[in-house]
């Protein structure tokens, strides 16, 4: 069988193939700023050994149990490269660059080079595509994590006064962001033992039924923690929209500006600000 011949060839000419494969990767342009020579050699040697062992099982089906170590290695390397700044092409090159030295070895040592070359080509194509899928999965994870970090940074909870918190919202509100806002606000209420939380929506472009529901969920959660909520930034067009939509804000206090809401919060806390007398 061609897989048996291929496995024997990989075993007998492992050192030569490894050397030529690393040279092929260099020719393709290894990112020396992202990966050092020692790591390239270690990764190549590990994959070549795993590949040889999987093919030795006599099964060219990469979904078979014998191929799990190979796929696990490719998944680990591809996802790591997705975080390190490699491009998809550079990641795929790691597998596909093995083709040329392997095909040369097959032509020189196999008795039926056409069949063995076809088998090797199919296997490397499947493994190359698998590594690309793993890379894209890793890249999507990185993007999702970055988006979550940006959301957290875009929803700061600040303490305006002892017992008074404010959370200025900027941009559109959706379910994911509402969850982050709610968690951040509730944690800050616990940390500071605050009694009043001001939710400022001056920077929210539009308020529809969904946004209103998200706000009400956050307010309800804060109430359960013992904090009163005030919504500030109610512009005329937003007020008209809320009335038009028939959204019931219940006993929620609303103010036109953050300054008005802050004054109300201080009044509720029996705090009186007195301007210094100028002599």
Residue frames relative to the residue before (quaternion, step in Angstrom):
aa qw qx qy qz dx dy dz
X 1.0000 0.0000 0.0000 0.0000 0.00 0.00 0.00
X 0.5844 -0.6091 0.4069 0.3492 3.56 -1.09 0.69
X 0.6226 0.5424 -0.3519 0.4408 3.62 1.07 -0.64
X 0.6283 0.5319 -0.3325 0.4602 3.59 1.08 -0.74
X 0.6499 0.5077 -0.3034 0.4772 3.56 0.98 -0.90
X 0.6590 0.5149 -0.3054 0.4554 3.57 0.95 -0.89
X 0.6451 0.5196 -0.3161 0.4625 3.59 0.97 -0.85
X 0.6616 0.5017 -0.3013 0.4688 3.58 0.95 -0.87
X 0.6431 0.5251 -0.3166 0.4589 3.57 1.02 -0.82
X 0.6514 0.5128 -0.3111 0.4647 3.59 0.97 -0.84
X 0.6623 0.5132 -0.2996 0.4563 3.55 1.02 -0.81
X 0.7182 0.4689 -0.2538 0.4471 3.58 0.84 -1.01
X 0.7998 0.2666 -0.1183 0.5246 3.59 0.99 -0.82
X 0.1857 0.8368 -0.4987 0.1288 3.57 1.16 0.59
X 0.6978 0.4829 -0.2947 0.4394 3.61 0.76 -0.98
X 0.6565 0.5035 -0.3096 0.4687 3.58 1.00 -0.84
X 0.6535 0.5128 -0.3053 0.4655 3.57 0.96 -0.92
X 0.6391 0.5352 -0.3256 0.4461 3.56 0.98 -0.86
X 0.6663 0.5100 -0.2950 0.4572 3.56 0.91 -0.93
X 0.6985 0.4628 -0.2720 0.4732 3.57 0.91 -0.94
X 0.6208 0.5461 -0.3385 0.4493 3.57 1.08 -0.70
X 0.6589 0.4934 -0.3089 0.4764 3.59 0.92 -0.89
X 0.6223 0.5291 -0.3330 0.4710 3.59 1.08 -0.75
X 0.6435 0.5185 -0.3168 0.4655 3.59 1.04 -0.80
X 0.6376 0.5133 -0.3263 0.4728 3.58 1.05 -0.72
X 0.6272 0.5253 -0.3381 0.4653 3.57 1.04 -0.73
X 0.6500 0.5217 -0.3130 0.4554 3.57 0.98 -0.90
X 0.6637 0.5013 -0.3026 0.4654 3.58 1.08 -0.73
X 0.5466 -0.6441 0.3778 0.3791 3.58 1.27 -0.29
X 0.0428 -0.8092 0.5857 -0.0188 3.57 0.30 1.28
X 0.4143 -0.7021 0.5220 0.2510 3.58 -0.96 0.89
X 0.2069 -0.8210 0.5231 0.0972 3.57 0.05 1.30
X 0.6208 0.5422 -0.3476 0.4469 3.58 1.21 -0.40
X 0.7334 0.3967 -0.2234 0.5048 3.57 1.25 -0.36
X 0.7987 0.0976 -0.0343 0.5928 3.59 1.15 -0.55
X 0.3425 -0.7584 0.5184 0.1970 3.58 -0.89 0.92
X 0.7022 -0.4941 0.3250 0.3964 3.54 -1.31 0.41
X 0.6446 0.5353 -0.3306 0.4344 3.58 0.94 -0.82
X 0.6581 0.5018 -0.3066 0.4702 3.59 0.99 -0.82
X 0.6142 0.5415 -0.3409 0.4619 3.59 1.03 -0.78
X 0.6727 0.4936 -0.2943 0.4661 3.57 0.91 -0.92
X 0.6646 0.5084 -0.3049 0.4548 3.58 0.91 -0.90
X 0.6659 0.4960 -0.3042 0.4670 3.60 0.91 -0.90
X 0.6648 0.5078 -0.3004 0.4582 3.59 0.94 -0.91
X 0.6598 0.5075 -0.3080 0.4607 3.58 0.93 -0.88
X 0.6628 0.5132 -0.3038 0.4528 3.58 0.95 -0.89
X 0.6756 0.4831 -0.3020 0.4680 3.58 0.93 -0.85
X 0.6408 0.5321 -0.3300 0.4443 3.58 0.97 -0.81
X 0.6572 0.4965 -0.3075 0.4764 3.60 0.98 -0.81
X 0.6627 0.5014 -0.3029 0.4665 3.58 0.94 -0.89
X 0.6336 0.5345 -0.3117 0.4645 3.56 1.06 -0.83
X 0.6562 0.5171 -0.3035 0.4581 3.56 0.95 -0.91
X 0.6721 0.4979 -0.2956 0.4616 3.59 0.95 -0.87
X 0.6562 0.5107 -0.3176 0.4557 3.60 0.98 -0.80
X 0.6772 0.4844 -0.2937 0.4696 3.58 0.92 -0.91
X 0.5974 0.5890 -0.3531 0.4142 3.59 1.12 -0.67
X 0.5766 0.5839 -0.3728 0.4331 3.58 1.23 -0.39
X 0.4565 -0.7177 0.4227 0.3128 3.58 1.29 -0.23
X 0.6216 0.5189 -0.3351 0.4817 3.55 1.24 0.36
X 0.1985 -0.8013 0.5558 0.0985 3.58 -0.69 1.08
X 0.4829 0.6342 -0.4442 0.4091 3.58 1.27 0.40
X 0.3144 -0.7943 0.4897 0.1745 3.58 -0.32 1.24
X 0.5960 0.5498 -0.3684 0.4548 3.59 1.28 -0.09
X 0.5055 0.6597 -0.4142 0.3711 3.60 1.28 -0.18
X 0.6604 -0.5371 0.3498 0.3911 3.63 -1.13 0.57
X 0.6086 0.5861 -0.3567 0.3985 3.60 1.05 -0.72
X 0.6988 0.4811 -0.2665 0.4575 3.60 1.15 -0.57
X 0.4192 0.7360 -0.4563 0.2725 3.61 1.22 -0.07
X 0.6542 0.4994 -0.3430 0.4527 3.66 0.88 -0.76
X 0.6310 0.5302 -0.3315 0.4591 3.59 1.04 -0.80
X 0.6995 0.4707 -0.2718 0.4639 3.57 0.84 -0.99
X 0.6224 0.5340 -0.3433 0.4578 3.59 1.06 -0.72
X 0.6444 0.5171 -0.3130 0.4684 3.57 1.02 -0.81
X 0.6699 0.4942 -0.2950 0.4691 3.58 0.90 -0.92
X 0.6332 0.5282 -0.3310 0.4589 3.56 1.01 -0.78
X 0.6637 0.5059 -0.3043 0.4594 3.58 0.92 -0.91
X 0.6955 0.4747 -0.2811 0.4604 3.58 0.84 -0.95
X 0.6747 0.5092 -0.3008 0.4415 3.60 0.91 -0.92
X 0.6857 0.4684 -0.2942 0.4732 3.57 0.91 -0.86
X 0.6060 0.5346 -0.3556 0.4696 3.58 1.11 -0.61
X 0.6753 0.4923 -0.2975 0.4617 3.59 0.95 -0.85
X 0.5968 0.5621 -0.3663 0.4400 3.59 1.13 -0.56
X 0.6870 0.4527 -0.2703 0.5000 3.59 1.19 -0.54
X 0.6698 0.5295 -0.2917 0.4311 3.56 1.17 -0.59
X 0.6004 -0.5984 0.3534 0.3957 3.59 1.23 -0.22
X 0.3974 0.7008 -0.4943 0.3265 3.59 1.23 0.33
X 0.4331 -0.6561 0.5436 0.2941 3.56 -1.24 0.47
X 0.6542 -0.4966 0.3723 0.4321 3.63 -1.19 0.29
X 0.6368 0.5384 -0.3291 0.4430 3.59 0.99 -0.81
X 0.6679 0.5017 -0.3008 0.4601 3.57 0.93 -0.90
X 0.6393 0.5162 -0.3224 0.4700 3.58 1.07 -0.69
X 0.6778 0.4894 -0.2912 0.4651 3.59 0.92 -0.90
X 0.5880 0.6042 -0.3597 0.3998 3.58 1.11 -0.70
X 0.5591 0.6207 -0.3866 0.3908 3.59 1.08 -0.66
X 0.7325 0.3826 -0.2266 0.5154 3.60 0.93 -0.85
X 0.7190 0.4827 -0.2750 0.4176 3.57 0.73 -1.05
X 0.6068 0.5660 -0.3664 0.4209 3.61 1.12 -0.49
X 0.5582 0.5975 -0.3946 0.4191 3.59 1.24 -0.19
X 0.5212 0.6819 -0.4025 0.3184 3.57 1.18 -0.51
X 0.7010 0.5042 -0.2988 0.4063 3.58 0.66 -1.07
X 0.7107 0.4224 -0.2968 0.4778 3.67 0.69 -0.89
X 0.6375 0.5265 -0.3344 0.4523 3.57 1.05 -0.68
X 0.6531 0.5068 -0.3151 0.4662 3.60 0.96 -0.82
X 0.6247 0.5313 -0.3369 0.4625 3.59 1.03 -0.76
X 0.6606 0.5026 -0.3044 0.4673 3.58 0.94 -0.89
X 0.6339 0.5267 -0.3317 0.4590 3.59 1.01 -0.77
X 0.6566 0.5133 -0.3080 0.4588 3.57 0.93 -0.89
X 0.7129 0.4687 -0.2636 0.4502 3.59 0.99 -0.77
X 0.8291 0.2783 -0.1049 0.4734 3.59 0.96 -0.80
X 0.6540 0.5233 -0.3366 0.4304 3.65 1.09 -0.41
X 0.4547 -0.6866 0.4969 0.2738 3.58 -1.08 0.73
X 0.7598 0.2005 -0.1303 0.6046 3.57 1.20 -0.49
X 0.1077 -0.8703 0.4768 0.0609 3.58 0.58 1.17
X 0.6191 0.5690 -0.3620 0.4023 3.61 0.99 -0.75
X 0.6888 0.4807 -0.2784 0.4657 3.58 0.87 -0.96
X 0.6796 0.4890 -0.2910 0.4630 3.56 0.89 -0.96
X 0.6325 0.5308 -0.3277 0.4592 3.60 1.01 -0.78
X 0.6439 0.5212 -0.3197 0.4600 3.57 0.97 -0.83
X 0.6527 0.5095 -0.3098 0.4674 3.57 0.96 -0.88
X 0.6692 0.5014 -0.2965 0.4613 3.57 0.91 -0.94
X 0.6466 0.5312 -0.3160 0.4471 3.57 0.97 -0.85
X 0.6586 0.5078 -0.3071 0.4626 3.57 0.95 -0.89
X 0.6611 0.5149 -0.3117 0.4481 3.57 0.92 -0.89
X 0.6973 0.4705 -0.2800 0.4627 3.58 0.85 -0.96
X 0.6005 0.5495 -0.3560 0.4590 3.59 1.11 -0.63
X 0.6685 0.4966 -0.2966 0.4675 3.58 0.93 -0.93
X 0.6803 0.4819 -0.2911 0.4692 3.58 0.95 -0.87
X 0.6251 0.5362 -0.3331 0.4592 3.58 1.09 -0.70
X 0.6589 0.4914 -0.2998 0.4841 3.57 1.00 -0.85
X 0.6264 0.5333 -0.3359 0.4586 3.58 1.04 -0.76
X 0.6525 0.5081 -0.3173 0.4642 3.58 0.97 -0.84
X 0.6298 0.5288 -0.3324 0.4617 3.59 1.08 -0.68
X 0.6326 0.5244 -0.3275 0.4664 3.58 1.02 -0.82
X 0.6561 0.5027 -0.3061 0.4723 3.57 0.97 -0.86
X 0.6228 0.5395 -0.3315 0.4595 3.57 1.03 -0.79
X 0.6844 0.4849 -0.2894 0.4613 3.59 0.87 -0.95
X 0.6166 0.5329 -0.3402 0.4691 3.57 1.07 -0.73
X 0.6579 0.5055 -0.2977 0.4722 3.55 0.99 -0.88
X 0.6523 0.5134 -0.3153 0.4599 3.58 0.97 -0.85
X 0.6410 0.5172 -0.3247 0.4650 3.61 0.99 -0.80
X 0.6292 0.5272 -0.3308 0.4655 3.58 1.06 -0.75
X 0.6405 0.5224 -0.3159 0.4659 3.58 0.98 -0.86
X 0.6619 0.5060 -0.3043 0.4618 3.59 0.91 -0.94
X 0.6525 0.5136 -0.3129 0.4610 3.58 0.97 -0.87
X 0.6539 0.5062 -0.3116 0.4681 3.59 0.96 -0.84
X 0.6489 0.5109 -0.3172 0.4660 3.58 1.01 -0.81
X 0.6383 0.5233 -0.3270 0.4603 3.57 1.01 -0.79
X 0.6526 0.5071 -0.3134 0.4677 3.58 0.98 -0.84
X 0.6402 0.5190 -0.3244 0.4643 3.58 1.02 -0.78
X 0.6491 0.5125 -0.3128 0.4671 3.57 1.01 -0.84
X 0.6308 0.5281 -0.3324 0.4612 3.58 1.02 -0.77
X 0.6524 0.5115 -0.3163 0.4612 3.56 0.98 -0.85
X 0.6727 0.4935 -0.2930 0.4671 3.56 1.01 -0.82
X 0.6937 0.4831 -0.2729 0.4593 3.58 1.13 -0.68
X 0.7246 0.3577 -0.2365 0.5396 3.61 1.25 0.00
X 0.0692 0.8267 -0.5541 0.0690 3.61 0.56 1.11
X 0.2380 -0.7289 0.6211 0.1619 3.56 -1.15 0.67
X 0.0738 -0.8224 0.5641 -0.0049 3.57 -0.55 1.19
X 0.3609 -0.7095 0.5622 0.2244 3.54 -1.16 0.66
X 0.2472 -0.7995 0.5356 0.1129 3.57 -0.48 1.25
X 0.7753 -0.0329 0.0776 0.6260 3.53 1.14 -0.75
X 0.6262 -0.5079 0.3942 0.4411 3.56 -1.16 0.29
X 0.8092 0.1952 -0.1789 0.5245 3.55 -0.53 1.20
X 0.7148 0.3882 -0.2403 0.5297 3.60 1.28 -0.08
X 0.0708 -0.7921 0.6062 0.0065 3.56 -0.73 1.10
X 0.0995 -0.7699 0.6252 0.0807 3.55 -1.25 0.44
X 0.0590 -0.7767 0.6262 0.0322 3.54 -1.06 0.78
X 0.1751 -0.8075 0.5567 0.0855 3.60 -0.28 1.25
X 0.1938 -0.7908 0.5736 0.0892 3.57 -0.72 1.07
X 0.0318 -0.7895 0.6126 -0.0200 3.55 -0.89 1.00
X 0.7740 0.2904 -0.2334 0.5119 3.57 -0.78 1.03
X 0.7159 -0.4605 0.3213 0.4150 3.52 -1.35 0.01
X 0.3100 -0.7286 0.5820 0.1853 3.55 -1.22 0.60
X 0.0382 0.7671 -0.6403 0.0122 3.56 -0.96 0.88
X 0.7578 -0.3964 0.2504 0.4537 3.57 -1.27 0.04
X 0.6684 0.5091 -0.3078 0.4465 3.59 0.89 -0.93
X 0.6929 0.4667 -0.2878 0.4681 3.56 0.85 -0.93
X 0.6111 0.5532 -0.3498 0.4451 3.58 1.04 -0.73
X 0.6349 0.5326 -0.3235 0.4567 3.56 1.02 -0.83
X 0.6579 0.5014 -0.3032 0.4731 3.58 0.98 -0.87
X 0.6327 0.5299 -0.3191 0.4659 3.59 1.01 -0.89
X 0.6714 0.5131 -0.2945 0.4463 3.55 0.89 -0.99
X 0.6758 0.4961 -0.2945 0.4588 3.58 0.88 -0.95
X 0.6630 0.5073 -0.3078 0.4564 3.58 0.95 -0.90
X 0.6705 0.5051 -0.2963 0.4556 3.57 0.95 -0.91
X 0.6740 0.4996 -0.3011 0.4533 3.58 0.86 -0.94
X 0.6503 0.5135 -0.3206 0.4590 3.59 0.98 -0.82
X 0.6593 0.5036 -0.3042 0.4681 3.58 1.02 -0.82
X 0.6027 0.5503 -0.3515 0.4586 3.58 1.08 -0.70
X 0.6645 0.4920 -0.2946 0.4792 3.56 0.98 -0.87
X 0.6841 0.5119 -0.2910 0.4304 3.59 0.86 -0.99
X 0.7882 0.3241 -0.1533 0.5001 3.59 0.94 -0.90
X 0.3221 -0.7640 0.4906 0.2682 3.60 1.31 -0.18
X 0.2361 0.8077 -0.5012 0.2015 3.55 0.99 0.90
X 0.3647 -0.7438 0.5288 0.1850 3.54 -1.20 0.68
X 0.7841 0.2354 -0.1118 0.5633 3.57 1.19 -0.52
X 0.0673 -0.7823 0.6189 0.0229 3.56 -0.99 0.88
X 0.1937 -0.7758 0.5938 0.0900 3.56 -0.81 1.06
X 0.1333 -0.7717 0.6190 0.0590 3.57 -0.75 1.06
X 0.1278 -0.8252 0.5495 0.0278 3.54 -0.33 1.28
X 0.1025 -0.8226 0.5591 0.0181 3.60 -0.60 1.15
X 0.2178 0.8011 -0.5266 0.1830 3.57 1.16 0.56
X 0.7508 0.4092 -0.2108 0.4737 3.58 1.01 -0.83
X 0.5118 0.6110 -0.4392 0.4146 3.58 1.25 0.17
X 0.4157 -0.7653 0.4262 0.2448 3.63 -0.43 1.16
X 0.8085 0.0026 0.0321 0.5877 3.59 0.90 -0.88
X 0.2022 -0.7511 0.6154 0.1273 3.52 -1.23 0.56
X 0.0062 0.7822 -0.6224 0.0256 3.55 -0.66 1.13
X 0.7687 -0.3507 0.2437 0.4761 3.57 -1.28 -0.11
X 0.6606 0.5204 -0.3092 0.4441 3.57 0.96 -0.89
X 0.6512 0.5069 -0.3129 0.4702 3.60 0.94 -0.89
X 0.6433 0.5229 -0.3182 0.4598 3.57 0.98 -0.87
X 0.6488 0.5111 -0.3192 0.4647 3.59 0.96 -0.82
X 0.6305 0.5282 -0.3296 0.4635 3.58 1.03 -0.81
X 0.6490 0.5149 -0.3143 0.4637 3.59 0.98 -0.85
X 0.6613 0.5155 -0.3052 0.4514 3.58 0.94 -0.90
X 0.6205 0.5359 -0.3436 0.4580 3.59 1.06 -0.71
X 0.6593 0.5075 -0.3017 0.4656 3.54 0.97 -0.89
X 0.6503 0.5179 -0.3053 0.4644 3.57 0.99 -0.89
X 0.6492 0.5185 -0.3141 0.4595 3.59 0.96 -0.88
X 0.6502 0.5149 -0.3143 0.4618 3.57 0.96 -0.87
X 0.6533 0.5108 -0.3123 0.4634 3.59 0.97 -0.85
X 0.6281 0.5416 -0.3302 0.4507 3.58 1.04 -0.80
X 0.6408 0.5306 -0.3190 0.4540 3.55 1.03 -0.81
X 0.6740 0.4557 -0.2813 0.5088 3.56 1.24 -0.48
X 0.5949 -0.6191 0.3418 0.3820 3.58 1.30 0.14
X 0.5955 0.5673 -0.3669 0.4347 3.58 1.21 0.31
X 0.3662 -0.7061 0.5651 0.2192 3.55 -1.07 0.83
X 0.2321 -0.7874 0.5584 0.1199 3.58 -0.98 0.84
X 0.1028 -0.7492 0.6518 0.0580 3.52 -1.18 0.77
X 0.2236 -0.7607 0.5933 0.1390 3.58 -0.90 0.92
X 0.0617 -0.7960 0.6019 0.0157 3.56 -0.77 1.05
X 0.6780 0.4836 -0.3615 0.4193 3.54 -1.30 0.36
X 0.3661 0.7229 -0.5006 0.3047 3.57 1.19 0.52
X 0.1336 -0.8007 0.5825 0.0418 3.56 -0.23 1.30
X 0.6923 -0.4896 0.3160 0.4257 3.63 -1.17 0.43
X 0.6886 0.4834 -0.3039 0.4470 3.60 0.87 -0.90
X 0.6336 0.5123 -0.3310 0.4760 3.59 1.11 -0.67
X 0.6241 0.5315 -0.3348 0.4646 3.59 1.01 -0.80
X 0.6607 0.5010 -0.3069 0.4672 3.58 0.96 -0.89
X 0.6460 0.5242 -0.3208 0.4528 3.58 0.99 -0.81
X 0.6504 0.5200 -0.3177 0.4536 3.58 0.94 -0.88
X 0.6526 0.4976 -0.3080 0.4813 3.57 0.99 -0.86
X 0.6575 0.5236 -0.3089 0.4450 3.58 0.95 -0.92
X 0.6951 0.4666 -0.2721 0.4745 3.56 1.00 -0.79
X 0.3975 -0.7331 0.4663 0.2953 3.57 1.23 -0.34
X 0.3322 0.7511 -0.5042 0.2669 3.58 1.15 0.59
X 0.2517 -0.7718 0.5707 0.1235 3.56 -0.82 1.06
X 0.1916 -0.7970 0.5656 0.0905 3.57 -0.59 1.16
X 0.4250 -0.7360 0.4435 0.2847 3.55 1.31 0.06
X 0.7788 -0.3076 0.2429 0.4898 3.56 -0.93 -0.95
X 0.3445 0.7505 -0.4952 0.2701 3.56 1.22 0.42
X 0.3490 -0.7360 0.5458 0.1965 3.57 -0.84 1.01
X 0.0897 -0.7965 0.5972 0.0308 3.57 -0.93 0.93
X 0.0861 -0.7834 0.6145 0.0341 3.54 -1.16 0.71
X 0.5846 -0.6169 0.4072 0.3345 3.55 -1.17 0.60
X 0.8172 0.0996 -0.0330 0.5667 3.59 1.02 -0.70
X 0.6434 -0.5163 0.4020 0.3973 3.53 -1.31 0.32
X 0.6171 0.5557 -0.3403 0.4411 3.57 1.06 -0.74
X 0.6514 0.5046 -0.3111 0.4736 3.59 0.98 -0.86
X 0.6541 0.5116 -0.3103 0.4628 3.56 0.97 -0.86
X 0.6478 0.5193 -0.3201 0.4563 3.58 1.00 -0.80
X 0.6314 0.5272 -0.3282 0.4645 3.58 1.02 -0.80
X 0.6544 0.5059 -0.3120 0.4675 3.57 0.99 -0.83
X 0.6364 0.5352 -0.3277 0.4486 3.57 1.00 -0.84
X 0.6608 0.4984 -0.3082 0.4690 3.58 0.95 -0.85
X 0.6243 0.5382 -0.3324 0.4584 3.57 1.06 -0.76
X 0.6575 0.5118 -0.3066 0.4601 3.57 1.00 -0.88
X 0.7006 0.4396 -0.2587 0.4990 3.57 1.16 -0.61
X 0.4296 -0.7157 0.4385 0.3330 3.58 1.36 0.09
X 0.4105 0.6747 -0.4942 0.3634 3.54 1.01 0.88
X 0.0949 -0.7999 0.5923 0.0193 3.54 -0.79 1.05
X 0.2235 -0.7734 0.5827 0.1109 3.54 -0.79 1.06
X 0.0986 -0.7960 0.5969 0.0197 3.54 -0.82 1.02
X 0.4069 -0.7131 0.5189 0.2381 3.56 -0.84 1.01
X 0.4928 -0.6660 0.4653 0.3116 3.59 -0.92 0.84
X 0.4378 -0.6862 0.5116 0.2751 3.55 -1.06 0.72
X 0.2920 -0.7537 0.5702 0.1470 3.54 -0.93 0.96
X 0.1963 -0.7985 0.5603 0.0997 3.54 -0.68 1.05
